[in-house]
Amino acid sequence: MRRWLTDAIRALSVAAGLGALVLLYRTFGLDDVVAAFTRLRPPYLIAALALGCAVRLGYSLRWWCVARVLGDAPGLPHFVAARLAGDAVGAVVPSARVAGDPLRIALVYADGVDGARAGAGVAIDRVLEVVGSGLCCIAYVTVFVSTHALAWSGALRVVLVTMGLLLGGLAVLVGLLRRGGRPLSPALRTILPARTMQRAWFVVLEQAENDLIGFFHDGPSGFVWGVVGSLLIETLTVLEYHYLLTAFGLVIDLPTLLAMLVVSGLVRATPVPAALGALEAGQVALLGAASGRPDIGFVVGVVLRLHETWWTAVGFAALSARGLSLARVRVLTTGKAVG
């Protein structure tokens, strides 16, 4: 019964996303999209591709450095492939990419990394990424509102307050771990039923918590450099999107481009696989508010959809290179043997 309900909700979310996409196509048509493709400038597209590779290499390098601090780790190429595969799975699941983290853990575990240590490495890497993204989100929204002389709407205030609370919560968590506290195990014991969290899982969790405490207590400089690295990756991402849009003849001012990145990040949390329809609708709303040209927002949304699809395909290719399929990912991430 529960599986049937989950499948039904998933089907409805896909239908809603497709419906939104069809509505946008009927509203704006394809003439502007076709015109954008006729203006395509390959050198800018190649630059965007190169920057995209640098961004994903940066993600993988940050994670690899964390793993090296925690203990022995396989070569960087293993982390690049695992990161690409994890992001691909996370992109098609409405979870702001977090759904790909169990796959990342499973893949490096298969490469010989201790399971608890693999989990701690992914958790630390995600904390570093969220801190960098949260700081940039607050800065981007502030710059956009200030330069466009827009009023602080309720939605914008919610975004800033949410980011502030998230960063504050992470600061408290890191502070507790630095002092040797163990906030995770008691929390999960309280929240999750005993039949879900078996004793073996608690042992793994405690081992992972030991690694987290060691990282934040013994190497605070690693956390600082990780955040600095995250901010550098965000800078490369801004350049990547700038060249991507320029390749299609779309001239977007910097504050609006920064706001586009915020919107793209937020729509990934919508309960629709691959943010289908939400990505395009978000850009239509943003460009409509910023410049009064929602039609340009639709073109931007289509270009971003192609960008997301490309990197998702690359991630699934990396997953396939490991001899895995989507059907076997669930088996791997639940800790069962993959035949």
C-alpha positions as CSV (number, residue, x, y, z in Angstrom):
1,M,0.0,0.0,0.0
2,R,2.8,2.4,0.9
3,R,4.6,1.6,-2.3
4,W,1.5,2.2,-4.3
5,L,1.0,5.6,-2.7
6,T,4.6,6.6,-3.3
7,D,4.4,5.6,-7.0
8,A,1.1,7.6,-7.3
9,I,2.6,10.7,-5.7
10,R,5.6,10.4,-8.0
11,A,3.4,10.0,-11.1
12,L,1.3,13.0,-10.1
13,S,4.4,15.2,-9.5
14,V,5.8,14.2,-13.0
15,A,2.4,15.0,-14.5
16,A,2.3,18.4,-12.8
17,G,5.8,19.2,-14.0
18,L,5.0,18.2,-17.6
19,G,1.7,20.2,-17.4
20,A,3.7,23.3,-16.3
21,L,6.2,22.8,-19.1
22,V,3.4,22.4,-21.7
23,L,1.7,25.6,-20.4
24,L,5.0,27.5,-20.8
25,Y,5.5,26.2,-24.3
26,R,2.0,27.2,-25.3
27,T,2.4,30.7,-23.7
28,F,5.7,31.6,-25.2
29,G,6.2,29.4,-28.2
30,L,9.5,28.2,-29.6
31,D,10.4,31.1,-31.9
32,D,12.7,32.7,-29.3
33,V,14.3,29.4,-28.4
34,V,15.0,28.6,-32.1
35,A,16.5,32.1,-32.5
36,A,18.8,31.6,-29.6
37,F,20.1,28.4,-31.1
38,T,20.7,30.1,-34.4
39,R,22.9,32.6,-32.5
40,L,25.0,29.9,-30.9
41,R,28.7,30.8,-30.6
42,P,30.7,27.6,-30.1
43,P,33.8,29.3,-28.5
44,Y,31.6,30.5,-25.6
45,L,29.9,27.1,-25.3
46,I,33.4,25.4,-25.2
47,A,34.4,27.9,-22.4
48,A,31.2,27.0,-20.5
49,L,32.0,23.3,-20.8
50,A,35.6,23.8,-19.6
51,L,34.4,25.8,-16.6
52,G,31.7,23.2,-15.9
53,C,34.5,20.5,-15.8
54,A,36.5,22.8,-13.5
55,V,33.5,23.2,-11.2
56,R,32.9,19.4,-10.9
57,L,36.6,18.8,-10.5
58,G,36.5,21.3,-7.7
59,Y,33.7,19.5,-6.0
60,S,35.5,16.2,-6.2
61,L,38.8,17.7,-5.1
62,R,37.3,19.2,-2.0
63,W,35.7,15.9,-1.1
64,W,39.0,14.0,-1.8
65,C,40.9,16.4,0.5
66,V,38.4,15.8,3.3
67,A,38.8,12.0,2.8
68,R,42.6,12.3,2.9
69,V,42.3,14.2,6.2
70,L,40.2,11.4,7.6
71,G,42.4,8.6,6.4
72,D,43.6,6.7,3.3
73,A,41.5,7.4,0.2
74,P,41.6,6.0,-3.4
75,G,42.8,8.2,-6.2
76,L,41.0,11.5,-7.2
77,P,39.4,9.9,-10.4
78,H,37.3,7.6,-8.2
79,F,35.9,10.6,-6.4
80,V,35.3,12.5,-9.6
81,A,33.2,9.5,-11.0
82,A,31.4,9.1,-7.7
83,R,30.5,12.8,-7.5
84,L,29.2,12.9,-11.1
85,A,27.1,9.7,-10.5
86,G,25.8,11.0,-7.2
87,D,24.8,14.4,-8.7
88,A,23.1,12.6,-11.6
89,V,20.9,10.5,-9.2
90,G,20.3,13.6,-7.0
91,A,19.3,15.6,-10.0
92,V,16.4,13.3,-10.9
93,V,15.2,12.9,-7.4
94,P,13.5,16.0,-5.7
95,S,15.9,16.3,-2.8
96,A,18.2,19.3,-3.7
97,R,20.8,16.6,-4.8
98,V,21.1,15.1,-1.3
99,A,19.6,11.9,-2.6
100,G,22.9,11.2,-4.4
101,D,24.9,11.2,-1.2
102,P,24.2,7.6,-0.2
103,L,25.3,6.5,-3.6
104,R,28.6,8.5,-3.2
105,I,29.1,6.7,0.1
106,A,28.4,3.3,-1.5
107,L,30.8,3.9,-4.4
108,V,33.8,5.0,-2.3
109,Y,33.0,2.1,0.1
110,A,33.2,-0.2,-2.9
111,D,36.6,1.3,-3.6
112,G,37.9,0.2,-0.2
113,V,37.1,3.1,2.1
114,D,35.7,2.2,5.5
115,G,31.9,2.6,5.5
116,A,31.7,4.9,8.5
117,R,34.6,7.0,7.2
118,A,33.0,7.2,3.8
119,G,29.8,8.5,5.4
120,A,31.7,11.0,7.5
121,G,33.6,12.3,4.4
122,V,30.4,12.9,2.5
123,A,28.8,14.5,5.5
124,I,31.7,17.0,5.9
125,D,31.8,17.7,2.2
126,R,28.1,18.4,2.2
127,V,28.5,20.8,5.2
128,L,31.2,22.7,3.4
129,E,29.1,22.9,0.3
130,V,26.0,24.1,2.2
131,V,28.0,26.8,4.1
132,G,29.5,28.1,0.8
133,S,26.2,28.0,-1.0
134,G,24.3,29.6,2.0
135,L,26.8,32.5,2.2
136,C,26.6,33.1,-1.5
137,C,22.8,32.9,-1.5
138,I,22.5,35.6,1.0
139,A,25.0,37.8,-0.9
140,Y,23.4,37.1,-4.3
141,V,19.8,38.0,-3.1
142,T,21.1,41.2,-1.4
143,V,23.0,42.3,-4.5
144,F,20.0,41.6,-6.8
145,V,17.5,43.5,-4.7
146,S,19.8,46.4,-4.2
147,T,20.8,46.9,-7.8
148,H,17.3,46.4,-9.2
149,A,15.6,48.7,-6.6
150,L,13.1,46.0,-5.8
151,A,11.1,45.9,-2.6
152,W,11.9,43.1,-0.1
153,S,9.0,40.8,-0.8
154,G,7.9,38.1,1.7
155,A,9.4,35.4,-0.5
156,L,12.9,37.0,-0.5
157,R,12.7,37.5,3.3
158,V,11.8,33.8,3.7
159,V,14.9,32.8,1.6
160,L,17.2,34.9,3.6
161,V,15.8,33.9,7.0
162,T,15.9,30.2,5.9
163,M,19.5,30.5,4.8
164,G,20.4,32.3,8.0
165,L,18.8,29.7,10.2
166,L,20.5,26.9,8.2
167,L,23.9,28.5,8.6
168,G,23.2,29.1,12.3
169,G,22.2,25.5,12.8
170,L,25.4,24.3,11.0
171,A,27.5,26.6,13.2
172,V,26.0,25.1,16.3
173,L,26.6,21.6,15.0
174,V,30.2,22.3,14.1
175,G,30.7,23.9,17.5
176,L,29.4,20.9,19.3
177,L,31.5,18.5,17.3
178,R,34.6,20.7,17.9
179,R,34.0,20.4,21.7
180,G,33.7,16.6,21.4
181,G,29.9,16.6,21.6
182,R,27.8,13.8,20.1
183,P,24.6,15.5,18.8
184,L,23.8,13.0,16.0
185,S,23.4,9.6,17.7
186,P,21.0,10.8,20.4
187,A,18.9,12.7,17.9
188,L,18.6,9.7,15.6
189,R,17.8,7.4,18.5
190,T,15.0,9.8,19.5
191,I,13.6,10.4,16.0
192,L,13.8,7.0,14.4
193,P,12.1,3.8,15.7
194,A,14.3,1.1,17.1
195,R,13.4,-1.3,14.3
196,T,14.7,1.1,11.7
197,M,18.0,1.9,13.4
198,Q,19.5,-1.5,14.3
199,R,22.4,-1.8,16.6
200,A,24.8,-2.3,13.8
201,W,23.8,1.0,12.3
202,F,24.3,2.8,15.6
203,V,27.8,1.4,15.7
204,V,28.5,2.7,12.2
205,L,27.0,6.1,13.1
206,E,29.2,6.4,16.3
207,Q,32.3,5.6,14.2
208,A,31.3,8.2,11.7
209,E,30.7,10.7,14.5
210,N,34.2,10.0,15.8
211,D,35.6,11.0,12.4
212,L,33.5,14.2,12.3
213,I,34.7,15.1,15.8
214,G,38.3,14.5,14.8
215,F,38.0,16.6,11.6
216,F,36.5,19.6,13.3
217,H,38.5,19.4,16.5
218,D,41.9,18.5,15.2
219,G,41.9,20.3,11.9
220,P,39.9,23.5,12.1
221,S,42.0,24.9,9.3
222,G,40.7,22.2,7.0
223,F,37.2,23.5,7.6
224,V,38.2,27.0,6.8
225,W,40.0,26.0,3.6
226,G,37.1,23.9,2.7
227,V,34.7,26.9,2.9
228,V,37.2,29.0,0.9
229,G,37.3,26.3,-1.7
230,S,33.5,26.2,-1.8
231,L,33.4,30.0,-2.5
232,L,36.0,29.6,-5.3
233,I,33.8,26.9,-6.8
234,E,30.8,29.2,-6.6
235,T,32.8,31.8,-8.5
236,L,33.6,29.3,-11.2
237,T,29.9,28.4,-11.4
238,V,29.0,32.1,-12.0
239,L,31.5,32.2,-14.9
240,E,30.2,28.9,-16.2
241,Y,26.6,30.2,-16.4
242,H,27.7,33.5,-17.9
243,Y,29.5,31.9,-20.8
244,L,26.7,29.4,-21.2
245,L,24.1,32.1,-21.7
246,T,26.4,34.2,-23.8
247,A,26.9,31.3,-26.1
248,F,23.2,31.5,-27.0
249,G,23.2,35.3,-27.3
250,L,21.5,35.9,-23.9
251,V,22.9,39.0,-22.3
252,I,22.0,38.9,-18.6
253,D,23.4,41.4,-16.1
254,L,25.5,40.1,-13.2
255,P,23.0,40.7,-10.4
256,T,20.2,38.9,-12.3
257,L,22.6,36.1,-13.2
258,L,23.4,35.7,-9.4
259,A,19.6,35.6,-8.7
260,M,19.2,33.0,-11.4
261,L,21.7,30.7,-9.6
262,V,19.7,31.1,-6.4
263,V,16.4,30.3,-8.2
264,S,18.0,27.2,-9.9
265,G,19.2,26.0,-6.5
266,L,15.8,26.5,-4.8
267,V,13.7,24.8,-7.5
268,R,15.8,21.6,-7.1
269,A,14.0,21.1,-3.7
270,T,10.6,21.1,-5.4
271,P,8.8,17.7,-5.2
272,V,9.1,17.1,-8.9
273,P,11.8,14.8,-10.4
274,A,14.6,16.9,-12.1
275,A,12.5,20.0,-11.2
276,L,10.6,19.5,-14.4
277,G,8.7,22.6,-15.3
278,A,9.8,24.3,-12.0
279,L,13.2,25.2,-13.4
280,E,11.7,26.9,-16.4
281,A,8.9,28.6,-14.5
282,G,11.4,29.9,-11.9
283,Q,13.4,31.7,-14.6
284,V,10.3,33.0,-16.2
285,A,9.2,34.6,-12.9
286,L,12.6,36.0,-12.2
287,L,13.2,37.6,-15.6
288,G,9.7,38.9,-15.6
289,A,10.3,40.6,-12.2
290,A,13.8,41.8,-13.1
291,S,13.3,43.1,-16.7
292,G,9.7,42.6,-17.6
293,R,10.7,40.0,-20.1
294,P,9.3,36.6,-19.0
295,D,9.7,35.4,-22.6
296,I,13.5,35.7,-22.2
297,G,13.2,33.8,-18.9
298,F,11.6,30.9,-20.8
299,V,14.6,30.8,-23.2
300,V,17.0,30.9,-20.3
301,G,15.0,28.1,-18.6
302,V,15.3,25.9,-21.8
303,V,19.1,26.6,-22.0
304,L,19.5,25.7,-18.3
305,R,17.4,22.5,-18.8
306,L,19.8,21.4,-21.6
307,H,22.8,22.2,-19.3
308,E,21.3,20.1,-16.5
309,T,20.4,17.3,-18.9
310,W,24.0,17.2,-20.2
311,W,25.6,16.9,-16.8
312,T,23.0,14.3,-15.7
313,A,23.8,12.2,-18.7
314,V,27.6,12.5,-18.0
315,G,26.8,11.3,-14.4
316,F,24.8,8.3,-15.5
317,A,27.6,7.5,-18.0
318,A,30.0,7.5,-15.0
319,L,27.6,5.2,-13.1
320,S,27.3,2.9,-16.1
321,A,31.2,2.7,-16.3
322,R,31.1,1.2,-12.8
323,G,28.8,-1.5,-14.1
324,L,25.7,-0.2,-12.4
325,S,22.3,0.7,-13.6
326,L,19.5,2.8,-12.0
327,A,17.8,-0.4,-11.0
328,R,20.9,-1.6,-9.1
329,V,21.6,1.8,-7.4
330,R,18.9,1.1,-4.8
331,V,20.4,-2.2,-4.0
332,L,23.8,-0.7,-3.6
333,T,22.7,2.1,-1.4
334,T,20.8,-0.2,1.0
335,G,24.1,-2.0,1.7
336,K,23.2,-5.3,-0.1
337,A,25.6,-7.0,-2.3
338,V,25.6,-6.1,-5.9
339,G,25.8,-9.2,-8.1
